[in-house]
Amino acid sequence: MSEDNNDLIGVMMQRVEDYKARGDWDEAENTATTTVETYLERCQSNPEHTGDYARALEIKANLYRDQGKQSDAYQVYQGIVELLEENPNHPEVCGRVGANMAMIYEEQERFEDAMNFYIWALENFDLADPEMPLETAGVLNNLGFLYENSNHLEEAEKLFLRALQINKEVLGDNNESTADVWNNLGGLYYRGGNFRQSLEMHNMALEIRQEALGESHLDTAQSYGNIALIHAAQDDIDKAKQTFDSALKIMEKSSDADIHHYAIVSSNFVHILRENGHPKDAAKIEKRTSKFLKKHG
């Protein structure tokens, strides 16, 4: 891709993003379509523009995904894959497209296909020049979840650890994305019954989130909720109660709280209280939850 073409595609992509931000989806789609038509014509007259054409198609496919038009997005992504199979040497586009196709397959619960495309994306990111470390870390993280959910915990751990190392090197120890991977490792170790190590990972995530995002951030609440589950698993009910309460208080004060997530944390809290002989406390949390959900539901 030439520097001039790269700049032009960047300009067109920014226009699409600007229209999206204003809610003008028709103009966003018109701009994306014009970009595709422009680079199709150039590609037909000069095959050296194949990478530019693929990038233009990628803009349109991404727009379809943002609009929830997953079938249309899939068809365009598939077209890019077929185009670049015949015209290699564009691993950065293949990597991004592979990752997006994998996410569509995940949404369709076609997990084996999703795994295959994540692996293909990683293979392409490894070939990209310049390197694409954060994109690689994102795919490693997503692939790690798939392995975890299929109970391949050791493989998932390796992927999460690779993603963590990249984020630490590129973004630093105290970045929220680094915290996200600590959190994911904590969930993995919890699933495997390694509560000591899980607590260590979740505490790392909590400390970073408190510093980077603040005590009142919803990600901080997520960490408190996760830590509460570990305390309960270790039969430290007093600490579990304290951390569950911290999680609920943050969500109750937030204007952006996800009521579904609030209900899950509350349900976990109630279950643990009842299981450990605290029915009156459980009833209080149920009443508190009902009040919150009635107000925000």
ZIRAWO-V210823 format. One record per backbone hydrogen bond with DSSP energy under -1.0 kcal/mol. CO is the residue of the C=O (numbers start at 1). NH is the residue of the N-H. E is the energy in kcal/mol with one decimal. If there is no record, write none. Layout:
BEGIN
co-><CO CO>
nh-><NH NH>
e-><E E>
END
This chain:
BEGIN
co-><2 3 4 5 6 7 8 9 10 11 12 13 14 15 16 17 18 19 20 23 24 25 26 27 28 29 30 31 32 33 34 35 36 37 38 39 40 41 42 46 47 49 50 51 52 53 54 55 56 57 58 59 60 61 62 63 64 65 68 69 70 71 72 73 74 75 76 77 78 79 80 81 82 90 91 92 93 94 95 96 97 98 99 100 101 102 103 104 105 106 109 110 111 112 113 114 115 116 117 118 119 120 121 122 132 133 134 135 136 137 138 139 140 141 142 143 144 145 146 147 148 151 152 153 154 155 156 157 158 159 160 161 162 163 164 165 166 167 167 175 176 177 178 179 180 181 182 183 184 185 186 187 188 189 190 193 194 195 196 197 198 199 200 201 202 203 204 205 206 207 208 209 209 214 217 218 219 220 221 222 223 224 225 226 227 228 229 230 231 232 235 236 237 238 239 240 241 242 243 244 245 246 247 248 249 258 259 260 261 262 263 264 265 266 267 268 269 270 271 272 273 274 278 279 280 281 282 283 284 285 286 287 288 289 290 291 292 293>
nh-><6 7 8 9 10 11 12 13 14 15 16 17 18 19 20 21 22 24 23 25 28 29 30 31 32 33 34 35 36 37 38 39 40 41 42 43 44 45 46 49 50 53 54 55 56 57 58 59 60 61 62 63 64 65 66 67 69 68 70 73 74 75 76 77 78 79 80 81 82 83 84 85 86 94 95 96 97 98 99 100 101 102 103 104 105 106 107 108 110 109 111 114 115 116 117 118 119 120 121 122 123 124 125 126 136 137 138 139 140 141 142 143 144 145 146 147 148 149 150 152 151 153 156 157 158 159 160 161 162 163 164 165 166 167 168 169 170 171 172 179 180 181 182 183 184 185 186 187 188 189 190 191 192 194 193 195 198 199 200 201 202 203 204 205 206 207 208 209 210 211 212 213 214 217 221 222 223 224 225 226 227 228 229 230 231 232 233 234 236 235 237 240 241 242 243 244 245 246 247 248 249 250 251 252 253 262 263 264 265 266 267 268 269 270 271 272 273 274 275 276 278 277 282 283 284 285 286 287 288 289 290 291 292 293 294 295 296 297>
e-><-2.6 -2.4 -2.3 -2.8 -2.0 -2.1 -2.5 -2.8 -2.1 -2.0 -2.2 -2.2 -2.5 -2.6 -2.4 -2.4 -1.4 -2.6 -1.5 -1.4 -1.9 -2.5 -2.5 -2.5 -2.2 -2.7 -2.5 -2.1 -2.2 -2.6 -2.4 -2.1 -2.2 -1.9 -1.6 -2.4 -2.4 -1.4 -1.8 -2.4 -2.0 -2.6 -2.6 -2.0 -2.2 -2.5 -2.1 -1.7 -1.6 -2.8 -2.7 -1.8 -2.3 -2.1 -2.3 -1.6 -2.8 -1.5 -1.5 -2.5 -2.7 -2.0 -1.9 -2.9 -2.9 -1.8 -2.0 -2.3 -2.3 -2.3 -2.7 -1.7 -1.0 -2.1 -2.7 -1.8 -2.8 -2.9 -2.1 -2.2 -2.8 -2.2 -1.9 -1.8 -2.4 -2.2 -2.1 -1.5 -3.0 -1.8 -1.0 -2.1 -2.6 -2.2 -2.1 -2.4 -2.5 -2.1 -2.5 -2.4 -2.3 -1.9 -2.7 -2.1 -2.2 -2.6 -2.2 -2.0 -2.7 -2.3 -2.2 -3.0 -2.2 -1.7 -1.6 -2.3 -2.6 -2.8 -1.2 -3.1 -1.9 -1.0 -2.1 -2.5 -1.9 -1.9 -2.7 -2.6 -1.9 -2.3 -2.7 -2.4 -2.0 -2.5 -2.6 -2.2 -2.7 -2.7 -1.3 -2.1 -1.9 -1.4 -2.0 -2.6 -2.1 -2.6 -2.3 -2.1 -2.1 -2.7 -2.1 -2.2 -1.7 -2.6 -1.5 -1.4 -2.2 -2.6 -1.8 -2.2 -2.6 -2.3 -1.7 -2.2 -2.6 -2.5 -2.0 -2.6 -2.7 -1.8 -3.6 -2.4 -1.6 -1.2 -1.6 -2.1 -1.9 -2.1 -2.4 -2.3 -2.6 -2.3 -1.5 -1.5 -2.4 -2.3 -2.2 -1.8 -3.1 -1.8 -1.0 -2.0 -2.8 -2.0 -2.5 -2.6 -2.2 -1.9 -2.1 -2.5 -2.5 -1.9 -1.9 -2.5 -1.4 -2.6 -2.5 -1.8 -2.5 -2.7 -2.5 -2.4 -2.2 -2.8 -2.6 -2.3 -2.2 -2.5 -2.6 -1.2 -2.7 -1.6 -2.1 -2.3 -1.8 -2.0 -2.3 -2.2 -2.5 -2.7 -2.5 -2.1 -2.0 -3.0 -2.1 -1.6 -2.2 -2.3>
END
